[in-house]
Amino acid sequence: MSVGADPRPGLRDIEAYDSPQLDVAVRLNTNECPHPLPEDFTDELAAAIHDLPLHRYPDGQMRRLLADLAAASMHPVEGVWAANGSNEILTELLQAYGGPGRRAALFEPTYLLHSRLARLTHTEVEHLALPRNFVLGDAEVGAVVAASPDIVFVCSPNNPTGNAQPLSAIVAIAKALPNALVIVDEAYGEFAPAASAQALIATNPNIAITRTFSKAFALAGARIGYLLAAPEVVADVQRVRLPYHLSALTQTAGIVALRHREEASALLGAIRVQRDRISRELRTLPRVTVYPSDANFVLFVPPVDAGAVWKGLLDRGVLVRDLSTVVPNALRVTAGTEPETDSFLIAIKEVLAA
Ligand SMILES: *Cc1c(COP(=O)(O)O)cnc(C)c1O
């Protein structure tokens, strides 16, 4: 016997989203930027917030933020949209292009939120598989074209595998499925700018790119994501968006952060150095498989039980992500500061030698 109101059918088969953050010294489990934005960002933000008329609704059209994003991205402003994290952008795209009777295809292993958000918007999910090297090829393009979905998700660079996907595969999908929306999730795009699908939008208006301030931009706490797409896609998103969905506080954080984007970009090089150091050092360890990364994290498969390795690292104050339910026996480690990376490398060597 159930108690209380009945939710929609199937809802209670879905677990609440929870990403518990353990209180350890070195947290390398959520792919955040290890460096905060500089102090003058915080000072400018405080001053800008001080002057906000918070008794009024914010600018629902987010004019200033969208204009600044358009300028920073070199994309026409009519094709730019922002929301509370790219997760909200993805939800809005699913509300507009998915929904009951509609299907979204994705290539596993990939970002878990794509299938989760599809389910929450009543969009059916078609799970296709990446090949063993995780790189989209002709066979995968053929499979998704044959499936003829309404939405295709491509995550590039892909979380959790780390590799960017070839633009030739993205174009082939977009051209073969001209009525489907091809969503390219570029949450880690700043780490692999040459792999961006942005230049394809002009000739393939069914390609939409989502980006975020949460990773390279060192602003996960502000919850800002954005969309680069054809103007028609942005117009469709406007039909489903909530009124005033992006608070004046968040819009202001985005505007001020964009003024500091040079400093944020300067951090990218340092993060790539630590990422490459992690890959190189892990490859020297016996029987460890290391996947190539175009992002700010590295996926690897230890020669012994991943759960035990995860625990051994935690006992040494280092938190990584156990992805063994997604890729057999795999762990994912985020590139941290140099001292954080030192801690990880010392700990993993100890754990695997034990
Ligand atoms: C981290 C991540 C995001 C970020 O989502 P936000 O809501 O912008 O914080 C989106 N896509 C992928 C693949 C990610 O790994």
The ligand as a MOL file (V3000), in Angstrom:
LIG
                    3D

  0  0  0     0  0            999 V3000
M  V30 BEGIN CTAB
M  V30 COUNTS 15 15 0 0 0
M  V30 BEGIN ATOM
M  V30 1 C 30.2710 18.7840 -16.0390 0
M  V30 2 C 29.5200 18.5500 -17.2790 0
M  V30 3 C 28.4960 19.4110 -17.6460 0
M  V30 4 C 28.2610 20.6210 -16.7950 0
M  V30 5 O 27.0000 20.8380 -16.4350 0
M  V30 6 P 26.6570 22.2440 -15.7510 0
M  V30 7 O 25.1970 22.0790 -15.5300 0
M  V30 8 O 26.9860 23.3140 -16.7390 0
M  V30 9 O 27.4710 22.3690 -14.5100 0
M  V30 10 C 27.8210 19.1960 -18.8290 0
M  V30 11 N 28.1500 18.1610 -19.6270 0
M  V30 12 C 29.1540 17.3280 -19.3090 0
M  V30 13 C 29.5180 16.2290 -20.2440 0
M  V30 14 C 29.8540 17.4880 -18.1190 0
M  V30 15 O 30.8260 16.6390 -17.7890 0
M  V30 END ATOM
M  V30 BEGIN BOND
M  V30 1 1 1 2
M  V30 2 1 2 3
M  V30 3 2 2 14
M  V30 4 1 3 4
M  V30 5 2 3 10
M  V30 6 1 4 5
M  V30 7 1 5 6
M  V30 8 2 6 7
M  V30 9 1 6 8
M  V30 10 1 6 9
M  V30 11 1 10 11
M  V30 12 2 11 12
M  V30 13 1 12 13
M  V30 14 1 12 14
M  V30 15 1 14 15
M  V30 END BOND
M  V30 END CTAB
M  END
